[in-house]
Amino acid sequence: MQDPDLEESPTSAAPRPNRIEQVIVLLADSVWAVVGLVLWIPQIVRVLITTAIRLVHSALTRQAIDSIRGPIRKVSRFYVDGFLTPGKSTSSGVYASREPRLGRFLTEAVWVIAVWMLVLRLVSQETFDRVWSVMASTAADIWELLASLAKDVVAQLPEGFSTLIGLGTTARLILGILVVLVFVGGFLLGLRRR
């Protein structure tokens, strides 16, 4: 018979998942099984390319290659670590506490699209041509929409801005560069004050 003082208290044990949590986790894992694989393969391609470049560089410069293993380990666990386990917390951090990284998201999205378009190009030229034409026409439609919205915004501006619009291309380009420099300077000053 066990000593009651040695038994774990109910608050220290991991909570048992209920049926609703199990269903939600099952649905999330089902989505991750497809989406995670689509995201994981381009990461493997990138790690293979960068690892090969690092190996060649280290062989030519006779440097140690210990740092190469880190990205390989990280990408090898990416897909498996994405699956949820009901009732078990895998990290102590909170998702909302992380800072959003829009630049990282955009570069990863471009990389994933580029890798899958390359695979599609290698597999089927006809399908690649159809997908590429759809992507190009969608981009052209978005550009036309943004241009018409910009024209509408300019039409709503006070008359004082009409002189700005009447400036030549060089003057508008210089003014645009100055505005960007002011915004970047303000951003850098804001970072420095943190």
C-alpha positions in Angstrom: 0.0 0.0 0.0 1.3 3.4 -0.9 1.8 6.2 1.5 -0.8 8.9 0.8 1.8 11.6 1.3 3.8 10.3 -1.6 0.9 10.3 -4.1 0.8 13.2 -6.6 -1.7 15.9 -5.9 -4.4 16.4 -8.5 -3.1 19.8 -9.3 0.4 18.5 -10.3 -0.8 15.9 -12.7 -1.4 16.7 -16.3 -5.0 17.4 -17.0 -6.9 14.7 -18.8 -8.1 15.9 -22.2 -11.9 15.9 -22.7 -13.6 14.7 -25.9 -14.0 18.2 -27.4 -10.3 18.9 -26.9 -9.4 15.5 -28.5 -11.6 16.3 -31.6 -10.1 19.8 -32.0 -6.6 18.4 -31.7 -7.5 15.6 -34.2 -8.8 18.2 -36.7 -5.7 20.4 -36.2 -3.4 17.4 -36.7 -5.3 16.5 -39.8 -4.7 19.9 -41.3 -1.1 19.9 -40.2 -0.5 16.5 -41.8 -1.1 18.2 -45.2 0.0 21.8 -44.7 3.0 20.9 -42.6 4.3 18.6 -45.3 3.8 21.3 -47.9 5.8 23.7 -45.7 8.4 21.1 -44.6 9.6 19.9 -48.0 10.8 23.4 -49.2 12.7 23.7 -45.8 14.4 20.4 -46.5 15.4 21.7 -50.0 16.8 24.9 -48.5 18.8 23.0 -45.8 20.2 20.7 -48.4 21.3 23.6 -50.6 22.8 25.6 -47.7 24.5 22.5 -46.2 26.1 21.6 -49.5 27.4 25.1 -49.9 28.7 25.1 -46.3 30.4 21.8 -46.8 32.1 23.0 -50.0 33.2 26.2 -48.2 34.5 24.4 -45.2 36.4 21.9 -47.4 38.0 24.7 -49.4 38.9 26.8 -46.3 39.6 23.9 -44.0 37.2 25.1 -41.3 35.3 23.0 -38.8 31.8 21.9 -39.9 30.2 21.6 -36.4 27.7 24.4 -37.1 26.2 22.6 -40.0 24.4 20.1 -37.9 22.1 22.7 -36.2 19.9 23.5 -39.1 19.7 19.9 -40.1 18.4 18.9 -36.7 16.0 21.8 -36.6 14.4 21.0 -40.0 14.3 17.3 -39.3 12.1 17.9 -36.3 9.9 20.6 -37.9 7.1 18.3 -39.2 6.9 16.0 -36.2 7.0 18.8 -33.7 4.0 20.4 -35.4 1.6 17.7 -34.3 -0.4 18.4 -31.1 -0.8 16.0 -28.2 -4.0 16.4 -26.3 -3.6 17.3 -22.7 0.1 17.8 -23.0 1.9 21.1 -23.3 4.9 21.1 -25.5 6.2 24.6 -24.7 6.1 27.0 -21.9 5.7 30.0 -24.1 2.5 31.6 -25.2 1.8 32.1 -28.9 0.5 35.6 -28.4 3.7 36.7 -26.7 5.8 36.2 -29.8 6.5 39.2 -32.0 5.0 38.9 -35.4 7.6 38.6 -38.2 6.0 39.8 -41.4 9.3 39.8 -43.3 10.1 36.3 -42.3 6.6 35.1 -43.2 6.8 36.7 -46.6 10.2 35.3 -47.4 9.1 31.8 -46.3 6.0 32.1 -48.4 7.9 33.2 -51.5 10.4 30.3 -50.9 7.6 27.7 -50.6 5.9 29.0 -53.7 9.2 29.0 -55.7 10.1 25.4 -54.7 6.7 24.0 -55.5 6.5 25.9 -58.8 10.0 24.4 -59.7 8.7 21.0 -58.8 5.6 21.6 -60.9 7.8 22.8 -63.8 9.8 19.6 -63.6 6.8 17.3 -63.4 4.4 18.9 -65.9 5.1 21.8 -68.2 1.5 22.2 -69.2 0.2 22.4 -65.6 3.0 24.8 -64.8 2.0 27.1 -67.7 -1.7 27.1 -66.5 -0.7 27.8 -62.9 1.7 30.5 -64.0 -0.8 32.2 -66.2 -3.4 32.2 -63.4 -0.8 33.7 -61.0 0.2 36.3 -63.5 -3.3 37.4 -64.3 -4.2 37.5 -60.6 -1.2 39.7 -59.9 -2.2 42.0 -62.8 -5.8 42.2 -61.5 -4.5 43.1 -58.0 -2.2 45.7 -59.5 -5.1 47.3 -61.5 -7.2 47.3 -58.3 -4.5 49.0 -56.3 -3.9 51.5 -59.1 -7.6 52.4 -59.3 -7.8 52.7 -55.5 -4.7 55.0 -55.6 -6.5 57.2 -58.2 -9.6 57.4 -56.1 -7.5 58.4 -53.0 -5.7 61.0 -55.0 -9.0 62.4 -56.3 -10.2 62.8 -52.7 -7.1 64.8 -51.7 -7.3 68.6 -51.2 -6.4 70.8 -54.0 -3.0 71.6 -52.5 -1.8 68.1 -53.4 -2.5 68.7 -57.1 0.7 70.6 -57.4 2.5 67.6 -56.0 0.9 65.4 -58.6 1.9 67.9 -61.3 5.6 67.6 -60.4 7.8 65.7 -62.7 8.8 62.1 -62.2 12.3 63.0 -60.9 10.9 65.4 -58.3 8.3 62.9 -57.1 11.0 60.2 -56.9 13.2 62.4 -54.8 10.3 63.4 -52.6 9.3 59.7 -52.2 12.9 58.8 -51.2 12.9 61.6 -48.6 9.6 60.4 -47.1 10.9 56.8 -46.9 14.1 58.1 -45.2 12.1 60.0 -42.7 10.0 56.9 -41.9 13.1 54.7 -41.6 14.8 57.2 -39.4 11.8 57.3 -37.1 11.6 53.6 -37.0 15.3 53.3 -36.1 14.9 56.0 -33.4 12.0 54.0 -32.0 14.1 50.8 -31.9 16.9 52.6 -30.1 14.5 53.9 -27.3 13.4 50.3 -26.4 
